Amino acid sequence: MATTAMNSVEERKRLVRRLIGTGRGFAEQYGFRVTNNPGSLFQVLYLAILLGRSGDAGRAVQTAAALRDQGWDSPARMARSLHEARAKVLRSCGRRDADELASLLGDLARTVVERYRGDLRRLRVTARYDPGAERKLLGQLPGVDDEVIVLFLREVQALWREAAPVADRRSLAAARKLRLGRSADDLAELAGGGESERLAWLVGALARVDVERRYDEITQSARGR
């Protein structure tokens, strides 16, 4: 699309600066702090599961926030919650798969508690900070498939630097439309090479642009219009 493409090197640089400056990635912009503590990491993980199971990103964010606001903000607290209580919240958010999803979230929380004492940082230690091993262990958790792994790592690569570069399908779709590249490596170069925090913010911002369909707005801003 002529209205969205970045046609010069300087325009692309301005666009990258603009995107990185719009917020701290995807999850944080929607109210989920990405910090290296057990509660935050678990919330990002179940947000990733909800995003992966829904074509409606806004609904997924709303549902994750509703779960968190019930006090189920850590694996231990989610594990102690009742199935029917989780299902009720999910139904109130319009989830037709409320019972199935309530079971999955309970299984996920109990598994994280049993295997990692409720702390996903222990998964990272178990993997010895190897990105491939981290992906393998994440994939052994209930409800975590390849797409969920990418969505989770998209956010936490700012903290788990060995996992970078990671870009999900939405951020790559936006990058292609804006002519910023076609791969996570392309975006990492634009973000400054080894700067995994800047990369996480860039990738998250691109995903938000795609979710919110703000292509023209962001390109016109970068062009100074």
C-alpha positions in Angstrom: 0.0 0.0 0.0 1.5 3.3 -1.1 0.1 5.1 2.0 1.8 2.8 4.4 5.2 2.0 2.8 8.4 3.7 4.1 10.3 4.7 1.0 13.6 6.1 2.3 16.2 5.0 4.8 15.6 8.2 6.9 11.9 7.6 6.9 12.4 4.0 8.1 14.7 5.2 10.9 12.1 7.8 12.0 9.4 5.2 11.9 11.5 2.8 14.1 12.2 5.6 16.6 8.5 6.5 16.6 7.4 2.9 17.2 9.9 2.3 20.0 8.8 5.5 21.6 5.1 4.6 21.6 5.3 2.3 24.6 7.0 -0.6 26.2 6.0 -3.4 23.9 2.6 -5.1 23.6 1.7 -6.4 27.0 2.8 -3.4 29.0 0.8 -1.0 26.7 -2.3 -3.0 27.5 -1.7 -3.0 31.3 0.5 -6.1 31.9 3.9 -5.3 33.4 6.7 -7.3 32.0 9.1 -7.8 34.9 11.3 -10.7 36.0 9.2 -11.9 38.8 6.9 -15.0 39.1 3.6 -13.2 39.0 4.4 -11.0 36.0 5.9 -13.9 34.0 2.8 -16.1 34.7 0.4 -13.3 33.7 2.3 -12.8 30.4 2.1 -16.5 29.8 -1.6 -16.8 30.2 -2.1 -13.6 28.2 -0.1 -15.4 25.4 -2.3 -18.4 25.7 -5.4 -16.3 25.3 -4.0 -14.4 22.4 -3.1 -17.7 20.7 -6.6 -19.0 21.2 -8.5 -16.0 19.9 -8.5 -14.0 16.7 -9.7 -11.0 18.7 -6.7 -9.6 20.5 -8.8 -7.0 22.4 -11.0 -9.7 23.8 -8.0 -11.8 24.8 -6.5 -8.8 26.7 -9.8 -8.1 28.4 -10.1 -11.7 29.5 -6.5 -11.8 30.8 -7.1 -8.6 32.8 -10.4 -10.1 34.2 -8.5 -13.2 35.5 -5.7 -11.0 37.0 -8.3 -8.7 38.6 -9.8 -11.7 40.4 -6.5 -12.0 42.2 -5.2 -14.9 40.1 -2.0 -13.1 39.4 0.4 -15.9 40.2 0.6 -19.7 39.6 -0.1 -20.5 43.2 -3.2 -18.3 43.4 -4.5 -19.6 40.1 -3.9 -23.1 41.2 -5.9 -22.6 44.4 -8.9 -21.1 42.5 -12.0 -23.1 41.8 -12.7 -24.4 38.3 -16.3 -23.0 38.4 -15.0 -19.6 39.5 -12.5 -19.4 36.6 -15.2 -20.6 34.2 -17.6 -17.9 35.4 -15.1 -15.2 34.8 -14.3 -16.6 31.3 -18.0 -16.8 30.4 -18.5 -13.2 31.5 -15.8 -12.3 29.0 -17.7 -14.0 26.2 -15.6 -17.2 26.0 -17.6 -20.0 24.5 -14.8 -22.4 25.5 -15.0 -21.2 29.2 -15.1 -24.7 30.8 -12.3 -26.1 28.6 -10.2 -23.0 29.1 -10.8 -22.9 32.9 -9.5 -26.5 33.1 -6.5 -25.7 31.0 -5.6 -22.6 33.1 -5.9 -24.7 36.3 -3.7 -27.4 34.8 -1.2 -24.8 33.7 -1.0 -23.2 37.1 -0.6 -26.5 38.9 2.1 -27.7 36.5 4.1 -24.5 37.0 3.8 -24.9 40.8 4.7 -28.6 40.8 7.6 -28.3 38.3 9.0 -24.9 39.0 7.7 -24.0 42.5 5.5 -21.4 40.9 8.4 -19.5 39.3 9.0 -19.6 35.5 12.5 -18.2 36.2 13.3 -21.8 37.4 12.3 -23.0 33.9 15.0 -20.7 32.5 17.6 -22.0 35.0 16.6 -25.6 34.2 17.1 -24.9 30.5 20.6 -23.4 31.4 19.7 -20.2 29.6 19.6 -22.1 26.3 16.9 -20.7 24.0 16.1 -24.0 22.3 15.8 -25.7 25.7 13.6 -22.9 27.0 11.2 -23.3 24.1 11.1 -27.1 24.6 10.3 -26.8 28.3 7.7 -24.1 27.6 6.1 -26.4 25.1 5.7 -29.1 27.7 3.3 -26.8 29.7 -0.5 -27.3 29.3 -1.9 -25.1 26.6 1.5 -23.9 25.3 2.0 -24.5 21.6 4.5 -23.0 19.2 2.5 -19.8 18.7 2.1 -19.3 22.4 5.8 -19.8 22.9 6.5 -17.0 20.4 4.0 -14.7 21.9 5.4 -15.2 25.4 9.0 -14.8 24.3 8.1 -11.7 22.2 7.5 -10.0 25.5 10.1 -11.5 27.8 13.0 -11.3 25.4 13.6 -7.9 27.0 14.5 -9.9 30.2 15.5 -13.3 28.8 18.1 -11.8 26.4 19.2 -15.2 25.2 15.8 -15.8 23.6 16.1 -12.8 21.2 15.4 -12.1 18.5 11.7 -13.1 18.5 8.9 -11.6 16.4 5.4 -13.0 16.1 3.3 -13.2 13.0 1.5 -10.0 13.6 4.7 -8.0 14.1 6.2 -9.5 11.0 3.1 -8.8 9.0 3.3 -5.1 10.1 7.0 -5.0 9.3 6.4 -6.3 5.8 3.7 -3.8 5.1 5.8 -0.9 6.4 8.9 -2.2 4.5 10.9 -2.6 7.7 12.0 -6.2 7.0 10.7 -9.7 6.8 12.3 -11.5 9.8 13.1 -11.1 13.5 16.8 -10.6 12.5 15.8 -7.7 10.3 14.0 -6.1 13.1 16.8 -6.7 15.6 19.2 -4.9 13.3 16.9 -1.9 13.1 16.5 -1.9 16.9 20.2 -1.9 17.5 21.6 -5.4 17.3 21.9 -6.8 20.7 19.5 -4.4 22.3 16.8 -7.0 23.2 14.8 -4.4 25.2 14.5 -2.1 22.2 13.7 -5.0 20.0 10.9 -6.2 22.3 9.4 -2.6 22.3 9.7 -2.4 18.5 8.1 -5.9 17.9 5.4 -5.2 20.4 4.6 -1.8 18.8 4.4 -3.4 15.4 2.0 -6.0 16.7 -0.2 -3.2 18.2 -0.2 -1.4 14.9 -1.5 -4.5 13.2 -4.1 -5.2 15.9 -5.4 -1.6 15.9 -4.9 -1.2 12.1 -3.1 2.1 12.6 -0.8 1.8 9.6 -1.6 5.2 8.0 -1.5 7.0 11.3 1.9 5.7 12.3 3.5 6.3 8.9 2.1 9.8 8.6 3.5 10.6 12.0 6.9 9.3 11.0 6.8 11.5 8.0 6.0 14.5 10.2 2.5 15.0 8.9 
